[in-house]
Amino acid sequence: MNSSLLDPIVNQKVAQMAENLIGSEIIKLAGEVKEKIKNGAKIYNLTIGDFDPKIFPIPSELKTEIIKAYQNDETNYPAANGITELRESVSRFLHTREGLEYDANQILISGGARPLIYAVYQTILDPEDTVVFPVPSWNNNHYCHLTRAKQVLIEAKAENNFMPAAADIKPYISQASLISLCSPLNPTGTVFSRNGLEEICELILEENKKRGNSKKPLYLMFDQIYWTLTFGETRHYDPVSICPDMKNYTIYIDGISKVFAATGVRVGWAFGPQKIIDKMKAILSHVGSWAPKAEQVATAKYLNNDAGIDEYLFSFKNNISQRLNAIYKGMIKLKEEGYHVDAIAPQAAIYLTVKFDLSKQQKEDGTVLQNTEDVTKYLLDEAGLAIVPFYAFGASKNSTWYRLSVGTCVIEEIDELFKKLKTALSKLK
């Protein structure tokens, strides 16, 4: 008898969706980084889209409120759409900080942004519906796979700071059910200009006018989880503030993860048209992806602490900006010295877009860097620099651009990093 017929592992069949789900390239790279650190190598790990709490702690007042909430036994189930106090404080936060008018019933609370994004996809899309999104971008391809949607990838260009333009989207607009955008963008740390976003909004409004009531509307998912983290002259723009008619078609994704370095606290919110939010609530109530009640109670109180928030953001943003600017200047200096590198000036978020155009260069042992994978490995091996290539975010495999994250960056190590990087680059011919 064939032994494989008796082997339960060999014969375990699963759904096609699960079988074909693609693993994260970032997690794969993280495994290599961890192995090197374990073996004693000094690695400057700038891959992680997260914060080292020792460098970037959450606000002390928020921490105090969380502790108080647990001491007050706020440990039972919260309401499915989030406790009323939190939804009201989010409504106020949006009004005072961004000039957006959404009442508590148009806001949905969840355990971070990810369940909300999943709920948007599930609410808007039928199987085989089309989602249009730019690359590089974070995880849209995986959400398309999870919801059996078709995907149209638009490869954004460096000359437009990797933000998509209306002209890029227009050829696919009539077939789309959802356009997924993010600004400030993960992985680039760049933002939409007012005109750039306005043109896309006008395109969506024009398409919906054509559809009338006979077809499902075209919706926009707008992920603005990093919107408070803009630097210098950079300004954040959002669809409804620019084009008020977009309120009928825009679902925003937001939360405390990035604005307060609170990625592990797991409080996110979506807001948008009432019917969409209600359907998302129904989906997530079955999934059970609530933010913990104590964290909701604490966040509700903290969001009303205007002075505390202002003080925290002033220090927090300065610390992020200091790191981004130091690394940007180091990259530009290397470029001016003739090395095949580049960077886009910091605009927002915790990311810097950097370029290492090193393929076809020769290492000291005579081997040639054939592609971006080889370059990524060389930077890790020779300079101890761990960064994420844009192909991990859906860009083409031959893209020479990378995401560099400063959320775990020790500022005192930046000079040392650039000495090692220059030495590594100098070895190439």
VOGU-3710 file (C-alpha; in Angstrom, 3 decimals, decimal comma):
1> mnsslldpiv> 0,000/0,000/0,000  1,198/3,519/-0,796  2,329/4,944/2,544  1,364/8,458/1,439  -2,289/7,387/1,545  -1,886/6,870/5,265  -0,014/10,090/5,888  -2,461/12,699/7,199  -0,026/15,550/6,468  0,375/14,633/2,804
11> nqkvaqmaen> -3,381/14,315/2,354  -4,483/17,421/4,223  -6,388/19,467/1,664  -7,304/23,070/2,334  -9,197/25,806/0,495  -7,584/27,164/-2,646  -7,439/30,632/-1,094  -5,436/29,360/1,898  -3,269/27,073/-0,221  -2,211/29,919/-2,506
21> ligseiikla> -1,820/32,668/0,081  1,584/34,278/-0,434  3,898/34,702/2,539  5,279/38,084/3,519  8,615/39,038/1,961  9,231/41,278/4,971  8,852/38,373/7,392  11,250/36,343/5,254  13,847/39,122/5,437  13,222/39,518/9,167
31> gevkekikng> 14,116/35,845/9,633  17,494/36,387/7,964  18,128/39,462/10,112  17,276/37,609/13,328  19,623/34,783/12,401  22,514/37,204/11,874  21,841/38,966/15,169  21,644/35,582/16,904  25,089/34,763/15,498  26,553/37,948/16,937
41> akiynltigd> 26,514/40,281/13,915  25,915/44,005/14,397  22,821/44,727/12,324  21,169/48,088/11,776  17,663/46,714/11,431  15,669/49,393/9,613  13,135/46,975/8,144  10,429/47,145/10,769  7,335/49,324/10,316  7,041/49,550/14,081
51> fdpkifpips> 8,519/51,400/17,027  11,017/50,331/19,664  9,084/51,291/22,832  12,350/52,075/24,595  13,035/54,759/21,980  9,465/55,779/21,156  7,189/54,997/24,139  3,453/55,631/24,046  2,262/58,817/25,808  2,607/58,485/29,564
61> elkteiikay> -0,955/59,756/30,092  -2,311/57,063/27,764  -0,355/54,396/29,643  -1,751/55,692/32,942  -5,311/55,590/31,595  -4,855/51,999/30,380  -3,627/50,909/33,809  -6,548/52,718/35,482  -9,034/51,036/33,153  -7,752/47,586/34,097
71> qndetnypaa> -7,767/48,517/37,777  -11,422/49,531/37,314  -12,169/46,089/35,831  -12,974/47,296/32,296  -12,459/43,758/31,011  -15,819/42,635/29,614  -17,002/42,681/25,991  -17,156/46,153/24,435  -19,947/47,179/22,069  -19,506/45,667/18,602
81> ngitelresv> -18,802/49,032/17,007  -16,743/50,362/19,924  -17,782/51,985/23,170  -19,816/55,185/22,747  -17,292/57,300/24,670  -14,492/56,351/22,269  -16,533/56,902/19,126  -17,545/60,317/20,448  -13,958/61,242/21,288  -12,784/60,093/17,842
91> srflhtregl> -15,522/62,266/16,305  -14,239/65,231/18,285  -10,603/64,411/17,431  -11,410/64,366/13,705  -13,279/67,659/13,995  -10,643/69,539/15,981  -7,545/68,107/14,302  -8,637/67,604/10,703  -11,869/69,519/10,214  -13,792/66,361/9,312
101> eydanqilis> -17,403/66,036/10,467  -18,428/62,469/11,303  -20,767/61,592/14,147  -20,244/58,654/16,498  -22,519/56,355/14,480  -20,357/56,827/11,375  -17,284/55,559/13,242  -16,297/51,921/13,773  -13,689/50,812/16,315  -11,572/47,693/15,870
111> ggarpliyav> -8,402/45,970/17,055  -6,116/48,128/14,928  -6,465/49,051/11,253  -6,062/45,599/9,687  -9,515/44,169/10,549  -11,043/47,403/9,259  -9,264/47,116/5,923  -10,405/43,507/5,663  -13,966/44,590/6,469  -13,880/47,273/3,756
121> yqtildpedt> -12,834/44,689/1,181  -15,503/42,235/2,339  -18,220/44,906/2,426  -17,542/46,471/-0,967  -16,372/43,552/-3,083  -18,035/40,521/-4,583  -15,734/37,750/-5,865  -14,064/38,830/-9,113  -14,734/42,546/-8,491  -11,752/44,760/-9,335
131> vvfpvpswnn> -9,559/46,712/-6,929  -7,189/49,344/-8,312  -4,198/50,284/-6,188  -0,673/51,629/-6,641  2,513/49,763/-5,946  4,589/49,956/-3,919  1,895/49,765/-1,249  1,192/47,703/1,835  -0,777/44,437/1,682  -3,442/45,320/-0,907
141> nhychltrak> -2,453/42,233/-2,891  -3,094/40,021/0,149  -6,501/41,570/0,870  -7,452/41,032/-2,771  -6,492/37,393/-2,420  -8,454/36,974/0,809  -11,599/38,392/-0,798  -11,121/36,712/-4,209  -11,012/40,105/-5,899  -9,210/40,954/-9,110
151> qvlieakaen> -6,330/43,368/-8,718  -5,028/46,079/-11,005  -1,575/47,213/-9,931  -0,347/50,638/-10,967  3,405/50,975/-10,628  3,943/54,509/-9,350  6,992/56,457/-10,459  9,901/57,955/-8,530  9,414/61,306/-10,284  5,974/61,524/-8,652
161> nfmpaaadik> 7,349/60,435/-5,255  5,735/57,026/-5,865  2,233/58,471/-5,519  -0,265/57,418/-8,221  -1,716/60,001/-10,591  -5,260/60,248/-11,933  -3,914/59,516/-15,419  -2,560/56,189/-14,134  -5,951/55,194/-12,701  -8,212/56,484/-15,476
171> pyisqaslis> -7,818/53,536/-17,907  -9,162/51,135/-15,245  -11,796/53,317/-13,595  -14,849/51,907/-15,369  -14,104/48,323/-14,280  -13,207/49,134/-10,662  -15,356/48,625/-7,568  -12,737/49,916/-5,127  -9,703/52,159/-5,319  -7,311/51,699/-2,414
181> lcsplnptgt> -5,024/54,616/-1,553  -2,754/55,460/1,368  -1,276/58,841/2,299  1,206/59,243/3,883  2,199/56,115/2,042  3,664/52,964/3,514  6,375/52,158/2,310  7,560/55,474/0,872  6,803/58,091/3,514  5,539/60,385/0,741
191> vfsrngleei> 2,173/62,141/0,424  -0,361/63,263/-2,153  -0,199/66,828/-3,338  -3,524/68,648/-3,147  -3,857/68,706/-6,932  -2,851/65,064/-7,294  -5,497/63,841/-4,847  -8,133/66,260/-6,135  -7,767/64,927/-9,681  -8,291/61,347/-8,466
201> celileenkk> -11,361/62,392/-6,456  -12,838/64,163/-9,477  -12,264/61,013/-11,520  -14,175/58,935/-8,944  -17,043/61,438/-8,770  -17,293/61,560/-12,557  -17,401/57,757/-12,752  -20,110/57,543/-10,114  -22,156/60,143/-11,964  -21,984/57,905/-15,052
211> rgnskkplyl> -23,050/54,848/-13,046  -26,071/56,544/-11,505  -28,256/54,116/-9,569  -27,912/51,261/-12,049  -24,517/50,003/-10,867  -22,684/49,579/-7,587  -20,783/52,789/-6,798  -17,036/53,082/-7,040  -15,654/53,505/-3,532  -12,353/54,835/-2,245
221> mfdqiywtlt> -10,588/53,323/0,742  -8,281/55,984/2,113  -5,711/54,767/4,644  -4,397/57,774/6,562  -2,973/55,989/9,587  0,210/58,160/9,414  -1,541/61,465/8,715  -0,369/63,305/11,842  3,289/62,493/11,112  4,182/65,090/8,492
231> fgetrhydpv> 7,425/67,063/8,555  8,700/70,451/7,415  6,454/72,069/4,808  4,647/68,807/4,039  0,890/68,908/4,488  -1,625/66,064/4,653  -4,644/66,228/2,338  -7,680/63,988/2,485  -10,473/63,331/-0,052  -13,502/64,806/1,733
241> sicpdmknyt> -11,747/68,011/2,793  -10,807/68,606/-0,847  -14,020/67,344/-2,477  -16,981/67,283/-0,026  -19,030/65,101/-2,415  -16,491/62,318/-1,788  -18,117/61,800/1,623  -20,605/59,425/-0,041  -17,840/57,218/-1,429  -14,848/57,389/0,964
251> iyidgiskvf> -14,056/54,993/3,794  -11,191/56,219/5,958  -8,803/53,957/7,885  -7,150/55,498/10,939  -6,197/54,817/14,559  -3,639/55,334/17,320  -0,999/52,874/16,105  1,290/55,405/14,452  0,204/58,752/15,865  1,031/57,618/19,426
261> aatgvrvgwa> 3,575/54,824/18,678  0,881/52,480/19,997  1,078/49,635/17,502  0,572/46,980/20,176  -2,296/48,741/21,930  -4,607/47,786/19,031  -7,133/50,605/18,735  -8,101/51,561/15,204  -11,093/53,239/13,628  -12,806/53,532/10,281
271> fgpqkiidkm> -15,301/56,223/9,331  -17,420/56,788/6,271  -20,937/56,396/4,841  -23,374/55,080/7,447  -24,489/52,033/5,477  -20,918/50,922/4,758  -19,889/51,361/8,392  -22,950/49,404/9,565  -22,146/46,492/7,240  -18,500/46,525/8,311
281> kailshvgsw> -19,681/46,423/11,930  -21,838/43,371/11,156  -18,898/41,549/9,553  -16,469/42,328/12,361  -19,013/41,425/15,031  -18,886/37,864/13,672  -15,088/37,933/13,452  -14,800/39,340/16,980  -11,940/41,728/16,222  -12,744/44,241/18,933
291> apkaeqvata> -10,164/46,479/20,497  -9,789/45,500/24,177  -12,284/47,419/26,303  -9,719/48,823/28,744  -7,691/50,256/25,859  -10,870/51,745/24,395  -11,757/53,431/27,690  -8,213/54,774/28,010  -8,053/56,035/24,430  -11,427/57,762/24,779
301> kylnndagid> -10,089/59,771/27,709  -6,691/60,476/26,163  -8,096/61,793/22,870  -9,732/64,628/24,824  -6,375/65,653/26,329  -5,494/68,316/23,758  -2,525/69,765/25,638  -1,036/66,337/26,327  -1,414/65,297/22,691  0,218/68,512/21,440
311> eylfsfknni> 3,159/68,061/23,804  3,614/64,407/22,864  3,421/65,012/19,113  5,908/67,884/19,255  8,575/65,682/20,847  7,626/62,512/18,953  7,701/64,150/15,521  10,968/65,933/16,237  12,624/62,643/17,192  11,382/60,914/14,038
321> sqrlnaiykg> 12,292/63,847/11,801  15,785/64,047/13,292  16,467/60,437/12,297  14,931/60,717/8,835  16,880/63,876/8,030  20,176/62,491/9,330  19,892/59,390/7,160  18,694/61,398/4,156  21,696/63,721/4,419  24,011/60,721/4,721
331> miklkeegyh> 22,537/59,177/1,559  22,815/62,413/-0,422  26,418/62,829/0,693  27,225/59,342/-0,625  25,482/60,232/-3,885  27,540/63,404/-4,221  30,676/61,322/-3,687  29,788/59,258/-6,742  28,151/56,190/-5,233  25,089/54,755/-6,995
341> vdaiapqaai> 22,605/55,689/-4,297  19,809/58,207/-3,894  16,961/59,177/-1,563  13,741/61,178/-1,579  13,624/63,970/0,987  11,570/63,045/4,077  7,935/64,072/3,945  5,958/61,979/6,441  5,507/58,755/8,422  8,543/56,844/9,739
351> yltvkfdlsk> 9,914/55,886/6,331  12,599/57,096/3,989  12,663/56,067/0,340  16,238/55,165/-0,610  17,840/53,822/-3,770  20,730/51,376/-4,205  21,407/50,960/-7,915  24,158/48,376/-7,483  23,162/45,476/-9,727  25,848/44,383/-12,213
361> qqkedgtvlq> 28,570/45,666/-9,894  31,314/43,269/-8,877  32,218/42,225/-5,353  35,768/41,712/-4,123  35,547/37,963/-4,699  34,711/38,545/-8,354  31,030/37,623/-8,169  28,520/40,038/-9,627  25,400/41,422/-7,977  22,821/40,206/-10,482
371> ntedvtkyll> 19,599/41,623/-9,099  17,878/43,444/-6,230  17,904/40,310/-4,077  21,686/40,125/-4,394  22,002/43,819/-3,552  19,787/43,454/-0,476  21,880/40,540/0,748  25,133/42,411/0,072  24,003/45,420/2,114  23,037/43,107/4,962
381> deaglaivpf> 26,242/41,036/4,851  28,764/43,807/4,272  27,257/46,870/5,939  24,887/45,249/8,415  22,124/47,357/6,860  18,709/45,683/6,778  16,100/47,452/4,637  13,101/46,271/2,613  13,116/46,294/-1,211  10,063/47,785/-2,889
391> yafgasknst> 9,295/44,465/-4,588  8,125/43,301/-1,135  5,373/45,884/-1,595  4,326/44,763/-5,064  6,761/46,794/-7,188  8,655/45,066/-9,981  11,468/42,693/-9,019  14,043/44,913/-10,701  13,132/48,051/-8,723  16,224/49,552/-7,097
401> wyrlsvgtcv> 14,242/51,404/-4,413  13,858/50,444/-0,748  11,888/51,295/2,375  13,998/52,369/5,331  12,157/52,655/8,668  13,430/54,697/11,611  11,014/53,342/14,228  13,803/51,319/15,851  16,710/53,560/14,828  19,238/54,505/17,517
411> ieeidelfkk> 20,316/57,992/16,489  23,799/57,628/18,006  24,466/54,735/15,593  23,768/56,619/12,351  27,351/57,874/11,835  28,692/54,387/12,468  26,173/52,944/10,003  27,296/55,288/7,236  30,969/54,486/7,809  30,201/50,793/7,320
421> lktalsklk> 27,943/51,506/4,359  30,604/53,625/2,626  33,180/50,888/3,189  30,803/48,299/1,691  30,032/50,478/-1,344  33,742/51,189/-1,866  34,435/47,459/-2,283  32,241/47,262/-5,387  33,588/47,792/-8,888
//
